[in-house]
């Protein structure tokens, strides 16, 4: 069984040597471990340092494409490398590399398709109180949207089985962490969480400029993925919400009409009619969106079969 540890990098010439040095050389149940560096348009000597430290597989982007693109490219290349399990970790040595064994164990034992490392967020000293609160709140929202029990949704320390890596598609240009959780549940992939440790902070996060930008982007990502993978539920909730208020206004008008003062509240009747018609239309959107979702699932199944076929052909060519 082969493990590929992928590390997305952006100007990590100082931290990368520390990260690579800490990576495990052997793990029970794993026959081969290989490191993959995805250099996301670094302007320093990140790729050169990686080569000097013995990394043979380096994917380099000419320009910065973002964490989500680097992650997706890493999965694709890791599969081409023959990976049975893929572990994604950060180049700033945020996560304890010794915990990689914890991540891969549920996959080796075939208990999970995806394993997410749960950080002790409340105990991380370099996290502000506001960041701790937002991390916990964001994880709660993701759990509700995805119907999973993920405790640390923003954690990028994850392990993926070959099956999971083949099926996942990342659409977001910002990050992959929230999207892949919602998507995995929709694809019936089993997610398991394990407690991990973190190392002292080596640098500030580069994922977002400030907390407001982080909140807005994360909220947009969660809403977008919920619409993509739970379209019927989303539009049905919206339809019921609009119909409810239209019904209330209709009841209000009927009350005044029965009591003899309906002529002064005709606006309520008009608004009630508009809301109820809008609710019915949104309900139809729910049906159409569900049909589109079924078509998307069929296309994704075709895509999965093509990927499996390509990997099989590649494996045969390498023999």
C-alpha positions as protocol buffer text, in pm:
chain_id: "A"
residue {
  index: 1
  type: UNK
  ca { x: 0 y: 0 z: 0 }
}
residue {
  index: 2
  type: UNK
  ca { x: 143 y: 335 z: -107 }
}
residue {
  index: 3
  type: UNK
  ca { x: 103 y: 663 z: 83 }
}
residue {
  index: 4
  type: UNK
  ca { x: 162 y: 997 z: -86 }
}
residue {
  index: 5
  type: UNK
  ca { x: 200 y: 1299 z: 143 }
}
residue {
  index: 6
  type: UNK
  ca { x: 113 y: 1610 z: -54 }
}
residue {
  index: 7
  type: UNK
  ca { x: 223 y: 1953 z: 65 }
}
residue {
  index: 8
  type: UNK
  ca { x: 87 y: 2268 z: -106 }
}
residue {
  index: 9
  type: UNK
  ca { x: 349 y: 2543 z: -80 }
}
residue {
  index: 10
  type: UNK
  ca { x: 369 y: 2918 z: -134 }
}
residue {
  index: 11
  type: UNK
  ca { x: 703 y: 3079 z: -46 }
}
residue {
  index: 12
  type: UNK
  ca { x: 792 y: 2819 z: 216 }
}
residue {
  index: 13
  type: UNK
  ca { x: 1170 y: 2804 z: 180 }
}
residue {
  index: 14
  type: UNK
  ca { x: 1215 y: 2863 z: 555 }
}
residue {
  index: 15
  type: UNK
  ca { x: 946 y: 2633 z: 694 }
}
residue {
  index: 16
  type: UNK
  ca { x: 958 y: 2351 z: 438 }
}
residue {
  index: 17
  type: UNK
  ca { x: 1285 y: 2196 z: 565 }
}
residue {
  index: 18
  type: UNK
  ca { x: 1132 y: 2166 z: 912 }
}
residue {
  index: 19
  type: UNK
  ca { x: 813 y: 2012 z: 773 }
}
residue {
  index: 20
  type: UNK
  ca { x: 996 y: 1758 z: 558 }
}
residue {
  index: 21
  type: UNK
  ca { x: 1229 y: 1660 z: 839 }
}
residue {
  index: 22
  type: UNK
  ca { x: 935 y: 1572 z: 1064 }
}
residue {
  index: 23
  type: UNK
  ca { x: 754 y: 1347 z: 814 }
}
residue {
  index: 24
  type: UNK
  ca { x: 741 y: 977 z: 906 }
}
residue {
  index: 25
  type: UNK
  ca { x: 970 y: 738 z: 718 }
}
residue {
  index: 26
  type: UNK
  ca { x: 765 y: 426 z: 790 }
}
residue {
  index: 27
  type: UNK
  ca { x: 409 y: 349 z: 908 }
}
residue {
  index: 28
  type: UNK
  ca { x: 254 y: 14 z: 998 }
}
residue {
  index: 29
  type: UNK
  ca { x: 42 y: -110 z: 707 }
}
residue {
  index: 30
  type: UNK
  ca { x: 215 y: 120 z: 455 }
}
residue {
  index: 31
  type: UNK
  ca { x: 471 y: -30 z: 215 }
}
residue {
  index: 32
  type: UNK
  ca { x: 587 y: 292 z: 49 }
}
residue {
  index: 33
  type: UNK
  ca { x: 581 y: 661 z: 142 }
}
residue {
  index: 34
  type: UNK
  ca { x: 644 y: 934 z: -115 }
}
residue {
  index: 35
  type: UNK
  ca { x: 630 y: 1313 z: -80 }
}
residue {
  index: 36
  type: UNK
  ca { x: 464 y: 1541 z: -335 }
}
residue {
  index: 37
  type: UNK
  ca { x: 527 y: 1916 z: -334 }
}
residue {
  index: 38
  type: UNK
  ca { x: 279 y: 2147 z: -509 }
}
residue {
  index: 39
  type: UNK
  ca { x: 457 y: 2481 z: -553 }
}
residue {
  index: 40
  type: UNK
  ca { x: 177 y: 2734 z: -600 }
}
residue {
  index: 41
  type: UNK
  ca { x: 376 y: 2999 z: -786 }
}
residue {
  index: 42
  type: UNK
  ca { x: 637 y: 3064 z: -518 }
}
residue {
  index: 43
  type: UNK
  ca { x: 876 y: 3353 z: -579 }
}
residue {
  index: 44
  type: UNK
  ca { x: 1142 y: 3219 z: -343 }
}
residue {
  index: 45
  type: UNK
  ca { x: 1350 y: 2899 z: -353 }
}
residue {
  index: 46
  type: UNK
  ca { x: 1076 y: 2662 z: -233 }
}
residue {
  index: 47
  type: UNK
  ca { x: 1113 y: 2417 z: -523 }
}
residue {
  index: 48
  type: UNK
  ca { x: 1494 y: 2426 z: -511 }
}
residue {
  index: 49
  type: UNK
  ca { x: 1492 y: 2357 z: -137 }
}
residue {
  index: 50
  type: UNK
  ca { x: 1253 y: 2065 z: -190 }
}
residue {
  index: 51
  type: UNK
  ca { x: 1486 y: 1914 z: -453 }
}
residue {
  index: 52
  type: UNK
  ca { x: 1789 y: 1959 z: -228 }
}
residue {
  index: 53
  type: UNK
  ca { x: 1605 y: 1776 z: 49 }
}
residue {
  index: 54
  type: UNK
  ca { x: 1536 y: 1476 z: -172 }
}
residue {
  index: 55
  type: UNK
  ca { x: 1181 y: 1538 z: -294 }
}
residue {
  index: 56
  type: UNK
  ca { x: 1160 y: 1386 z: -641 }
}
residue {
  index: 57
  type: UNK
  ca { x: 802 y: 1481 z: -730 }
}
residue {
  index: 58
  type: UNK
  ca { x: 737 y: 1854 z: -754 }
}
residue {
  index: 59
  type: UNK
  ca { x: 447 y: 2020 z: -936 }
}
residue {
  index: 60
  type: UNK
  ca { x: 510 y: 2389 z: -997 }
}
residue {
  index: 61
  type: UNK
  ca { x: 257 y: 2652 z: -1105 }
}
residue {
  index: 62
  type: UNK
  ca { x: 397 y: 2953 z: -1286 }
}
residue {
  index: 63
  type: UNK
  ca { x: 147 y: 3179 z: -1109 }
}
residue {
  index: 64
  type: UNK
  ca { x: -31 y: 3163 z: -776 }
}
residue {
  index: 65
  type: UNK
  ca { x: -357 y: 2973 z: -833 }
}
residue {
  index: 66
  type: UNK
  ca { x: -478 y: 2941 z: -474 }
}
residue {
  index: 67
  type: UNK
  ca { x: -494 y: 2665 z: -215 }
}
residue {
  index: 68
  type: UNK
  ca { x: -797 y: 2490 z: -367 }
}
residue {
  index: 69
  type: UNK
  ca { x: -628 y: 2454 z: -709 }
}
residue {
  index: 70
  type: UNK
  ca { x: -306 y: 2332 z: -549 }
}
residue {
  index: 71
  type: UNK
  ca { x: -496 y: 2075 z: -344 }
}
residue {
  index: 72
  type: UNK
  ca { x: -690 y: 1947 z: -646 }
}
residue {
  index: 73
  type: UNK
  ca { x: -377 y: 1923 z: -859 }
}
residue {
  index: 74
  type: UNK
  ca { x: -211 y: 1733 z: -577 }
}
residue {
  index: 75
  type: UNK
  ca { x: -487 y: 1473 z: -563 }
}
residue {
  index: 76
  type: UNK
  ca { x: -467 y: 1418 z: -939 }
}
residue {
  index: 77
  type: UNK
  ca { x: -90 y: 1382 z: -945 }
}
residue {
  index: 78
  type: UNK
  ca { x: -88 y: 1161 z: -634 }
}
residue {
  index: 79
  type: UNK
  ca { x: -332 y: 924 z: -803 }
}
residue {
  index: 80
  type: UNK
  ca { x: -107 y: 914 z: -1110 }
}
residue {
  index: 81
  type: UNK
  ca { x: 180 y: 826 z: -873 }
}
residue {
  index: 82
  type: UNK
  ca { x: -14 y: 518 z: -767 }
}
residue {
  index: 83
  type: UNK
  ca { x: -128 y: 640 z: -427 }
}
residue {
  index: 84
  type: UNK
  ca { x: -362 y: 420 z: -226 }
}
residue {
  index: 85
  type: UNK
  ca { x: -384 y: 684 z: 47 }
}
residue {
  index: 86
  type: UNK
  ca { x: -319 y: 1057 z: 17 }
}
residue {
  index: 87
  type: UNK
  ca { x: -240 y: 1277 z: 317 }
}
residue {
  index: 88
  type: UNK
  ca { x: -262 y: 1653 z: 284 }
}
residue {
  index: 89
  type: UNK
  ca { x: -62 y: 1864 z: 528 }
}
residue {
  index: 90
  type: UNK
  ca { x: 59 y: 2225 z: 549 }
}
residue {
  index: 91
  type: UNK
  ca { x: 409 y: 2341 z: 465 }
}
residue {
  index: 92
  type: UNK
  ca { x: 433 y: 2560 z: 776 }
}
residue {
  index: 93
  type: UNK
  ca { x: 457 y: 2252 z: 1002 }
}
residue {
  index: 94
  type: UNK
  ca { x: 135 y: 2349 z: 1178 }
}
residue {
  index: 95
  type: UNK
  ca { x: 34 y: 1985 z: 1224 }
}
residue {
  index: 96
  type: UNK
  ca { x: 239 y: 1723 z: 1409 }
}
residue {
  index: 97
  type: UNK
  ca { x: 369 y: 1486 z: 1144 }
}
residue {
  index: 98
  type: UNK
  ca { x: 371 y: 1195 z: 1390 }
}
residue {
  index: 99
  type: UNK
  ca { x: -10 y: 1208 z: 1379 }
}
residue {
  index: 100
  type: UNK
  ca { x: -9 y: 1103 z: 1013 }
}
residue {
  index: 101
  type: UNK
  ca { x: -17 y: 746 z: 1141 }
}
residue {
  index: 102
  type: UNK
  ca { x: -343 y: 829 z: 1322 }
}
residue {
  index: 103
  type: UNK
  ca { x: -490 y: 972 z: 1001 }
}
residue {
  index: 104
  type: UNK
  ca { x: -417 y: 675 z: 778 }
}
residue {
  index: 105
  type: UNK
  ca { x: -512 y: 401 z: 1027 }
}
residue {
  index: 106
  type: UNK
  ca { x: -894 y: 420 z: 973 }
}
residue {
  index: 107
  type: UNK
  ca { x: -837 y: 402 z: 596 }
}
residue {
  index: 108
  type: UNK
  ca { x: -595 y: 110 z: 625 }
}
residue {
  index: 109
  type: UNK
  ca { x: -855 y: -69 z: 837 }
}
residue {
  index: 110
  type: UNK
  ca { x: -1122 y: 23 z: 578 }
}
residue {
  index: 111
  type: UNK
  ca { x: -1334 y: 207 z: 836 }
}
residue {
  index: 112
  type: UNK
  ca { x: -1328 y: 542 z: 656 }
}
residue {
  index: 113
  type: UNK
  ca { x: -1279 y: 706 z: 317 }
}
residue {
  index: 114
  type: UNK
  ca { x: -1173 y: 1043 z: 459 }
}
residue {
  index: 115
  type: UNK
  ca { x: -1008 y: 1114 z: 792 }
}
residue {
  index: 116
  type: UNK
  ca { x: -989 y: 1469 z: 930 }
}
residue {
  index: 117
  type: UNK
  ca { x: -750 y: 1573 z: 1205 }
}
residue {
  index: 118
  type: UNK
  ca { x: -925 y: 1756 z: 1490 }
}
residue {
  index: 119
  type: UNK
  ca { x: -705 y: 2025 z: 1643 }
}
residue {
  index: 120
  type: UNK
  ca { x: -740 y: 2129 z: 2008 }
}
residue {
  index: 121
  type: UNK
  ca { x: -866 y: 2469 z: 1891 }
}
residue {
  index: 122
  type: UNK
  ca { x: -953 y: 2598 z: 2238 }
}
residue {
  index: 123
  type: UNK
  ca { x: -597 y: 2530 z: 2356 }
}
residue {
  index: 124
  type: UNK
  ca { x: -400 y: 2674 z: 2062 }
}
residue {
  index: 125
  type: UNK
  ca { x: -214 y: 2972 z: 2207 }
}
residue {
  index: 126
  type: UNK
  ca { x: -160 y: 3168 z: 1884 }
}
residue {
  index: 127
  type: UNK
  ca { x: -535 y: 3161 z: 1802 }
}
residue {
  index: 128
  type: UNK
  ca { x: -721 y: 3469 z: 1922 }
}
residue {
  index: 129
  type: UNK
  ca { x: -1042 y: 3429 z: 2123 }
}
residue {
  index: 130
  type: UNK
  ca { x: -1241 y: 3556 z: 1824 }
}
residue {
  index: 131
  type: UNK
  ca { x: -1077 y: 3303 z: 1591 }
}
residue {
  index: 132
  type: UNK
  ca { x: -1149 y: 3019 z: 1833 }
}
residue {
  index: 133
  type: UNK
  ca { x: -1515 y: 3120 z: 1852 }
}
residue {
  index: 134
  type: UNK
  ca { x: -1547 y: 3153 z: 1475 }
}
residue {
  index: 135
  type: UNK
  ca { x: -1372 y: 2818 z: 1416 }
}
residue {
  index: 136
  type: UNK
  ca { x: -1615 y: 2644 z: 1651 }
}
residue {
  index: 137
  type: UNK
  ca { x: -1918 y: 2824 z: 1508 }
}
residue {
  index: 138
  type: UNK
  ca { x: -1811 y: 2747 z: 1150 }
}
residue {
  index: 139
  type: UNK
  ca { x: -1765 y: 2380 z: 1231 }
}
residue {
  index: 140
  type: UNK
  ca { x: -2112 y: 2371 z: 1387 }
}
residue {
  index: 141
  type: UNK
  ca { x: -2268 y: 2520 z: 1073 }
}
residue {
  index: 142
  type: UNK
  ca { x: -2083 y: 2270 z: 852 }
}
residue {
  index: 143
  type: UNK
  ca { x: -2206 y: 1984 z: 1070 }
}
residue {
  index: 144
  type: UNK
  ca { x: -2564 y: 2104 z: 1028 }
}
residue {
  index: 145
  type: UNK
  ca { x: -2533 y: 2154 z: 652 }
}
residue {
  index: 146
  type: UNK
  ca { x: -2351 y: 1830 z: 584 }
}
residue {
  index: 147
  type: UNK
  ca { x: -2520 y: 1607 z: 844 }
}
residue {
  index: 148
  type: UNK
  ca { x: -2178 y: 1491 z: 965 }
}
residue {
  index: 149
  type: UNK
  ca { x: -2002 y: 1495 z: 1302 }
}
residue {
  index: 150
  type: UNK
  ca { x: -1688 y: 1681 z: 1189 }
}
residue {
  index: 151
  type: UNK
  ca { x: -1548 y: 1872 z: 1485 }
}
residue {
  index: 152
  type: UNK
  ca { x: -1285 y: 2083 z: 1308 }
}
residue {
  index: 153
  type: UNK
  ca { x: -1413 y: 2166 z: 960 }
}
residue {
  index: 154
  type: UNK
  ca { x: -1133 y: 2412 z: 860 }
}
residue {
  index: 155
  type: UNK
  ca { x: -858 y: 2161 z: 942 }
}
residue {
  index: 156
  type: UNK
  ca { x: -643 y: 2090 z: 637 }
}
residue {
  index: 157
  type: UNK
  ca { x: -472 y: 1788 z: 793 }
}
residue {
  index: 158
  type: UNK
  ca { x: -656 y: 1508 z: 616 }
}
residue {
  index: 159
  type: UNK
  ca { x: -619 y: 1162 z: 470 }
}
residue {
  index: 160
  type: UNK
  ca { x: -807 y: 1039 z: 163 }
}
residue {
  index: 161
  type: UNK
  ca { x: -851 y: 690 z: 31 }
}
residue {
  index: 162
  type: UNK
  ca { x: -798 y: 630 z: -339 }
}
residue {
  index: 163
  type: UNK
  ca { x: -1173 y: 592 z: -381 }
}
residue {
  index: 164
  type: UNK
  ca { x: -1241 y: 929 z: -215 }
}
residue {
  index: 165
  type: UNK
  ca { x: -970 y: 1109 z: -412 }
}
residue {
  index: 166
  type: UNK
  ca { x: -1116 y: 982 z: -739 }
}
residue {
  index: 167
  type: UNK
  ca { x: -1467 y: 1106 z: -656 }
}
residue {
  index: 168
  type: UNK
  ca { x: -1397 y: 1449 z: -509 }
}
residue {
  index: 169
  type: UNK
  ca { x: -1433 y: 1758 z: -727 }
}
residue {
  index: 170
  type: UNK
  ca { x: -1336 y: 2099 z: -587 }
}
residue {
  index: 171
  type: UNK
  ca { x: -1517 y: 2391 z: -750 }
}
residue {
  index: 172
  type: UNK
  ca { x: -1425 y: 2664 z: -506 }
}
residue {
  index: 173
  type: UNK
  ca { x: -1118 y: 2876 z: -586 }
}
residue {
  index: 174
  type: UNK
  ca { x: -1067 y: 2977 z: -223 }
}
residue {
  index: 175
  type: UNK
  ca { x: -1035 y: 2661 z: -13 }
}
residue {
  index: 176
  type: UNK
  ca { x: -1126 y: 2294 z: -23 }
}
residue {
  index: 177
  type: UNK
  ca { x: -1182 y: 2219 z: 347 }
}
residue {
  index: 178
  type: UNK
  ca { x: -1551 y: 2305 z: 381 }
}
residue {
  index: 179
  type: UNK
  ca { x: -1654 y: 2198 z: 33 }
}
residue {
  index: 180
  type: UNK
  ca { x: -1507 y: 1849 z: 51 }
}
residue {
  index: 181
  type: UNK
  ca { x: -1695 y: 1772 z: 374 }
}
residue {
  index: 182
  type: UNK
  ca { x: -2036 y: 1861 z: 229 }
}
residue {
  index: 183
  type: UNK
  ca { x: -1948 y: 1688 z: -97 }
}
residue {
  index: 184
  type: UNK
  ca { x: -1821 y: 1371 z: 73 }
}
residue {
  index: 185
  type: UNK
  ca { x: -2145 y: 1323 z: 264 }
}
residue {
  index: 186
  type: UNK
  ca { x: -2345 y: 1371 z: -56 }
}
residue {
  index: 187
  type: UNK
  ca { x: -2134 y: 1100 z: -223 }
}
residue {
  index: 188
  type: UNK
  ca { x: -2182 y: 858 z: 70 }
}
residue {
  index: 189
  type: UNK
  ca { x: -1813 y: 867 z: 160 }
}
residue {
  index: 190
  type: UNK
  ca { x: -1742 y: 777 z: 523 }
}
residue {
  index: 191
  type: UNK
  ca { x: -1575 y: 1053 z: 727 }
}
residue {
  index: 192
  type: UNK
  ca { x: -1394 y: 990 z: 1052 }
}
residue {
  index: 193
  type: UNK
  ca { x: -1222 y: 1236 z: 1284 }
}
residue {
  index: 194
  type: UNK
  ca { x: -913 y: 1179 z: 1498 }
}
residue {
  index: 195
  type: UNK
  ca { x: -760 y: 1405 z: 1760 }
}
residue {
  index: 196
  type: UNK
  ca { x: -426 y: 1554 z: 1660 }
}
residue {
  index: 197
  type: UNK
  ca { x: -167 y: 1791 z: 1803 }
}
residue {
  index: 198
  type: UNK
  ca { x: -27 y: 2112 z: 1657 }
}
residue {
  index: 199
  type: UNK
  ca { x: 318 y: 2268 z: 1662 }
}
residue {
  index: 200
  type: UNK
  ca { x: 408 y: 2626 z: 1764 }
}
residue {
  index: 201
  type: UNK
  ca { x: 318 y: 2887 z: 1504 }
}
residue {
  index: 202
  type: UNK
  ca { x: 593 y: 2957 z: 1249 }
}
residue {
  index: 203
  type: UNK
  ca { x: 413 y: 3229 z: 1053 }
}
residue {
  index: 204
  type: UNK
  ca { x: 76 y: 3400 z: 1014 }
}
residue {
  index: 205
  type: UNK
  ca { x: -194 y: 3241 z: 800 }
}
residue {
  index: 206
  type: UNK
  ca { x: -194 y: 3339 z: 431 }
}
residue {
  index: 207
  type: UNK
  ca { x: -536 y: 3199 z: 353 }
}
residue {
  index: 208
  type: UNK
  ca { x: -723 y: 3520 z: 426 }
}
residue {
  index: 209
  type: UNK
  ca { x: -637 y: 3888 z: 464 }
}
residue {
  index: 210
  type: UNK
  ca { x: -858 y: 3949 z: 765 }
}
residue {
  index: 211
  type: UNK
  ca { x: -1130 y: 3783 z: 970 }
}
residue {
  index: 212
  type: UNK
  ca { x: -1415 y: 3958 z: 786 }
}
residue {
  index: 213
  type: UNK
  ca { x: -1294 y: 3828 z: 447 }
}
residue {
  index: 214
  type: UNK
  ca { x: -1260 y: 3478 z: 597 }
}
residue {
  index: 215
  type: UNK
  ca { x: -1616 y: 3482 z: 734 }
}
residue {
  index: 216
  type: UNK
  ca { x: -1771 y: 3610 z: 410 }
}
residue {
  index: 217
  type: UNK
  ca { x: -1586 y: 3365 z: 188 }
}
residue {
  index: 218
  type: UNK
  ca { x: -1653 y: 3069 z: 418 }
}
residue {
  index: 219
  type: UNK
  ca { x: -2024 y: 3155 z: 441 }
}
residue {
  index: 220
  type: UNK
  ca { x: -2049 y: 3188 z: 62 }
}
residue {
  index: 221
  type: UNK
  ca { x: -1870 y: 2855 z: 13 }
}
residue {
  index: 222
  type: UNK
  ca { x: -2101 y: 2673 z: 256 }
}
residue {
  index: 223
  type: UNK
  ca { x: -2413 y: 2823 z: 100 }
}
residue {
  index: 224
  type: UNK
  ca { x: -2294 y: 2743 z: -251 }
}
residue {
  index: 225
  type: UNK
  ca { x: -2213 y: 2382 z: -168 }
}
residue {
  index: 226
  type: UNK
  ca { x: -2543 y: 2338 z: 13 }
}
residue {
  index: 227
  type: UNK
  ca { x: -2727 y: 2457 z: -298 }
}
residue {
  index: 228
  type: UNK
  ca { x: -2519 y: 2231 z: -524 }
}
residue {
  index: 229
  type: UNK
  ca { x: -2551 y: 1914 z: -319 }
}
residue {
  index: 230
  type: UNK
  ca { x: -2881 y: 1972 z: -137 }
}
residue {
  index: 231
  type: UNK
  ca { x: -3078 y: 2171 z: -399 }
}
residue {
  index: 232
  type: UNK
  ca { x: -3421 y: 2028 z: -324 }
}
residue {
  index: 233
  type: UNK
  ca { x: -3386 y: 2091 z: 48 }
}
residue {
  index: 234
  type: UNK
  ca { x: -3257 y: 2445 z: -7 }
}
residue {
  index: 235
  type: UNK
  ca { x: -3533 y: 2555 z: -244 }
}
residue {
  index: 236
  type: UNK
  ca { x: -3800 y: 2368 z: -47 }
}
residue {
  index: 237
  type: UNK
  ca { x: -3703 y: 2556 z: 269 }
}
residue {
  index: 238
  type: UNK
  ca { x: -3713 y: 2886 z: 80 }
}
residue {
  index: 239
  type: UNK
  ca { x: -4053 y: 2797 z: -71 }
}
residue {
  index: 240
  type: UNK
  ca { x: -4203 y: 2704 z: 267 }
}
residue {
  index: 241
  type: UNK
  ca { x: -4067 y: 3024 z: 420 }
}
residue {
  index: 242
  type: UNK
  ca { x: -4228 y: 3243 z: 151 }
}
residue {
  index: 243
  type: UNK
  ca { x: -4554 y: 3044 z: 155 }
}
residue {
  index: 244
  type: UNK
  ca { x: -4574 y: 3073 z: 533 }
}
residue {
  index: 245
  type: UNK
  ca { x: -4561 y: 3452 z: 529 }
}
residue {
  index: 246
  type: UNK
  ca { x: -4803 y: 3466 z: 235 }
}
residue {
  index: 247
  type: UNK
  ca { x: -5043 y: 3242 z: 429 }
}
residue {
  index: 248
  type: UNK
  ca { x: -5014 y: 3462 z: 739 }
}
residue {
  index: 249
  type: UNK
  ca { x: -5093 y: 3774 z: 538 }
}
residue {
  index: 250
  type: UNK
  ca { x: -5386 y: 3593 z: 378 }
}
residue {
  index: 251
  type: UNK
  ca { x: -5523 y: 3497 z: 720 }
}
residue {
  index: 252
  type: UNK
  ca { x: -5476 y: 3858 z: 834 }
}
residue {
  index: 253
  type: UNK
  ca { x: -5677 y: 3987 z: 539 }
}
residue {
  index: 254
  type: UNK
  ca { x: -5953 y: 3729 z: 596 }
}
residue {
  index: 255
  type: UNK
  ca { x: -5980 y: 3837 z: 958 }
}
residue {
  index: 256
  type: UNK
  ca { x: -6031 y: 4202 z: 862 }
}
residue {
  index: 257
  type: UNK
  ca { x: -6263 y: 4104 z: 578 }
}
residue {
  index: 258
  type: UNK
  ca { x: -6486 y: 3897 z: 809 }
}
residue {
  index: 259
  type: UNK
  ca { x: -6491 y: 4176 z: 1067 }
}
residue {
  index: 260
  type: UNK
  ca { x: -6604 y: 4420 z: 797 }
}
residue {
  index: 261
  type: UNK
  ca { x: -6284 y: 4624 z: 743 }
}
residue {
  index: 262
  type: UNK
  ca { x: -6127 y: 4430 z: 459 }
}
residue {
  index: 263
  type: UNK
  ca { x: -6144 y: 4718 z: 210 }
}
residue {
  index: 264
  type: UNK
  ca { x: -5872 y: 4901 z: 400 }
}
residue {
  index: 265
  type: UNK
  ca { x: -5632 y: 4608 z: 383 }
}
residue {
  index: 266
  type: UNK
  ca { x: -5639 y: 4516 z: 17 }
}
residue {
  index: 267
  type: UNK
  ca { x: -5260 y: 4560 z: 6 }
}
residue {
  index: 268
  type: UNK
  ca { x: -5227 y: 4259 z: 238 }
}
residue {
  index: 269
  type: UNK
  ca { x: -5430 y: 4048 z: -5 }
}
residue {
  index: 270
  type: UNK
  ca { x: -5213 y: 4153 z: -300 }
}
residue {
  index: 271
  type: UNK
  ca { x: -4890 y: 4088 z: -112 }
}
residue {
  index: 272
  type: UNK
  ca { x: -5023 y: 3752 z: 15 }
}
residue {
  index: 273
  type: UNK
  ca { x: -5106 y: 3647 z: -342 }
}
residue {
  index: 274
  type: UNK
  ca { x: -4762 y: 3753 z: -465 }
}
residue {
  index: 275
  type: UNK
  ca { x: -4586 y: 3565 z: -186 }
}
residue {
  index: 276
  type: UNK
  ca { x: -4788 y: 3248 z: -232 }
}
residue {
  index: 277
  type: UNK
  ca { x: -4736 y: 3249 z: -609 }
}
residue {
  index: 278
  type: UNK
  ca { x: -4363 y: 3309 z: -551 }
}
residue {
  index: 279
  type: UNK
  ca { x: -4357 y: 3021 z: -304 }
}
residue {
  index: 280
  type: UNK
  ca { x: -4515 y: 2789 z: -559 }
}
residue {
  index: 281
  type: UNK
  ca { x: -4260 y: 2897 z: -821 }
}
residue {
  index: 282
  type: UNK
  ca { x: -3970 y: 2839 z: -583 }
}
residue {
  index: 283
  type: UNK
  ca { x: -4120 y: 2497 z: -508 }
}
residue {
  index: 284
  type: UNK
  ca { x: -4106 y: 2421 z: -880 }
}
residue {
  index: 285
  type: UNK
  ca { x: -3742 y: 2536 z: -879 }
}
residue {
  index: 286
  type: UNK
  ca { x: -3681 y: 2274 z: -608 }
}
residue {
  index: 287
  type: UNK
  ca { x: -3815 y: 2000 z: -835 }
}
residue {
  index: 288
  type: UNK
  ca { x: -3613 y: 2120 z: -1137 }
}
residue {
  index: 289
  type: UNK
  ca { x: -3298 y: 2158 z: -924 }
}
residue {
  index: 290
  type: UNK
  ca { x: -3342 y: 1804 z: -796 }
}
residue {
  index: 291
  type: UNK
  ca { x: -3366 y: 1674 z: -1152 }
}
residue {
  index: 292
  type: UNK
  ca { x: -3048 y: 1864 z: -1243 }
}
residue {
  index: 293
  type: UNK
  ca { x: -2882 y: 1718 z: -934 }
}
residue {
  index: 294
  type: UNK
  ca { x: -2968 y: 1366 z: -1050 }
}
residue {
  index: 295
  type: UNK
  ca { x: -2811 y: 1444 z: -1388 }
}
residue {
  index: 296
  type: UNK
  ca { x: -2498 y: 1578 z: -1213 }
}
residue {
  index: 297
  type: UNK
  ca { x: -2468 y: 1253 z: -1014 }
}
residue {
  index: 298
  type: UNK
  ca { x: -2485 y: 1050 z: -1335 }
}
residue {
  index: 299
  type: UNK
  ca { x: -2212 y: 1266 z: -1492 }
}
residue {
  index: 300
  type: UNK
  ca { x: -1996 y: 1232 z: -1181 }
}
residue {
  index: 301
  type: UNK
  ca { x: -2037 y: 854 z: -1196 }
}
residue {
  index: 302
  type: UNK
  ca { x: -1918 y: 859 z: -1557 }
}
residue {
  index: 303
  type: UNK
  ca { x: -1625 y: 1078 z: -1454 }
}
residue {
  index: 304
  type: UNK
  ca { x: -1535 y: 835 z: -1173 }
}
residue {
  index: 305
  type: UNK
  ca { x: -1542 y: 539 z: -1411 }
}
residue {
  index: 306
  type: UNK
  ca { x: -1317 y: 725 z: -1658 }
}
residue {
  index: 307
  type: UNK
  ca { x: -1068 y: 811 z: -1383 }
}
residue {
  index: 308
  type: UNK
  ca { x: -1058 y: 450 z: -1264 }
}
residue {
  index: 309
  type: UNK
  ca { x: -1005 y: 333 z: -1622 }
}
residue {
  index: 310
  type: UNK
  ca { x: -726 y: 586 z: -1682 }
}
residue {
  index: 311
  type: UNK
  ca { x: -550 y: 489 z: -1360 }
}
residue {
  index: 312
  type: UNK
  ca { x: -576 y: 121 z: -1450 }
}
residue {
  index: 313
  type: UNK
  ca { x: -428 y: 184 z: -1795 }
}
residue {
  index: 314
  type: UNK
  ca { x: -150 y: 395 z: -1641 }
}
residue {
  index: 315
  type: UNK
  ca { x: -69 y: 119 z: -1394 }
}
residue {
  index: 316
  type: UNK
  ca { x: -49 y: -138 z: -1673 }
}
residue {
  index: 317
  type: UNK
  ca { x: 179 y: 90 z: -1879 }
}
residue {
  index: 318
  type: UNK
  ca { x: 418 y: 128 z: -1585 }
}
residue {
  index: 319
  type: UNK
  ca { x: 454 y: -249 z: -1541 }
}
